[in-house]
């Protein structure tokens, strides 16, 4: 299920920090989608009533 909001730079950075840590030492060759579930739903800006609104810069 999608989370119904746009992600932040920090969402990507947290995954990068995890992958650079010792906790990710056994992970190899993985595709990781960090998109709040939008890939699964295949919903993009303007479809099904969903729009992107940049609340921080409006």
C-alpha beads as a LAMMPS data file, in Angstrom:
LAMMPS data file: protein, C-alpha beads

58 atoms
57 bonds

1 atom types
1 bond types

-500.0 500.0 xlo xhi
-500.0 500.0 ylo yhi
-500.0 500.0 zlo zhi

Masses

1 110.0

Atoms # bond

1 1 1 0.000 0.000 0.000
2 1 1 1.348 3.414 -0.935
3 1 1 1.904 5.955 1.817
4 1 1 0.170 8.757 -0.156
5 1 1 2.907 11.340 0.204
6 1 1 6.079 12.322 -1.559
7 1 1 9.328 11.192 -0.050
8 1 1 12.079 13.376 1.299
9 1 1 15.802 13.402 0.637
10 1 1 16.253 11.969 4.123
11 1 1 14.332 8.823 3.108
12 1 1 17.005 8.021 0.524
13 1 1 19.859 9.098 2.798
14 1 1 18.722 6.740 5.571
15 1 1 18.867 3.756 3.209
16 1 1 22.301 4.833 1.948
17 1 1 23.561 5.119 5.529
18 1 1 22.190 1.661 6.327
19 1 1 23.810 0.129 3.235
20 1 1 27.133 1.722 4.203
21 1 1 26.932 0.339 7.726
22 1 1 28.156 -2.976 9.116
23 1 1 24.503 -4.053 9.501
24 1 1 24.249 -4.404 5.710
25 1 1 27.408 -6.497 5.363
26 1 1 25.554 -9.522 3.967
27 1 1 23.544 -7.603 1.320
28 1 1 24.816 -7.956 -2.248
29 1 1 23.295 -7.103 -5.625
30 1 1 19.912 -5.868 -4.464
31 1 1 17.465 -3.425 -6.096
32 1 1 15.824 -1.324 -3.409
33 1 1 12.885 0.917 -4.329
34 1 1 12.430 3.811 -1.950
35 1 1 9.233 5.324 -3.290
36 1 1 6.554 4.868 -0.649
37 1 1 4.905 2.042 -2.603
38 1 1 4.253 4.069 -5.755
39 1 1 6.082 1.551 -7.965
40 1 1 3.744 -1.216 -6.848
41 1 1 0.669 0.893 -7.622
42 1 1 2.180 2.348 -10.814
43 1 1 0.637 5.734 -9.976
44 1 1 2.328 8.850 -11.232
45 1 1 1.660 12.579 -10.931
46 1 1 -1.717 13.420 -12.439
47 1 1 -3.133 9.878 -12.418
48 1 1 -6.052 8.697 -10.300
49 1 1 -6.352 12.108 -8.660
50 1 1 -2.846 11.935 -7.150
51 1 1 -0.717 15.045 -7.495
52 1 1 2.607 16.064 -6.096
53 1 1 2.521 19.173 -3.916
54 1 1 5.794 20.530 -2.589
55 1 1 4.529 21.746 0.794
56 1 1 7.961 22.937 1.927
57 1 1 8.440 25.337 -1.010
58 1 1 4.876 26.630 -1.480

Bonds

1 1 1 2
2 1 2 3
3 1 3 4
4 1 4 5
5 1 5 6
6 1 6 7
7 1 7 8
8 1 8 9
9 1 9 10
10 1 10 11
11 1 11 12
12 1 12 13
13 1 13 14
14 1 14 15
15 1 15 16
16 1 16 17
17 1 17 18
18 1 18 19
19 1 19 20
20 1 20 21
21 1 21 22
22 1 22 23
23 1 23 24
24 1 24 25
25 1 25 26
26 1 26 27
27 1 27 28
28 1 28 29
29 1 29 30
30 1 30 31
31 1 31 32
32 1 32 33
33 1 33 34
34 1 34 35
35 1 35 36
36 1 36 37
37 1 37 38
38 1 38 39
39 1 39 40
40 1 40 41
41 1 41 42
42 1 42 43
43 1 43 44
44 1 44 45
45 1 45 46
46 1 46 47
47 1 47 48
48 1 48 49
49 1 49 50
50 1 50 51
51 1 51 52
52 1 52 53
53 1 53 54
54 1 54 55
55 1 55 56
56 1 56 57
57 1 57 58
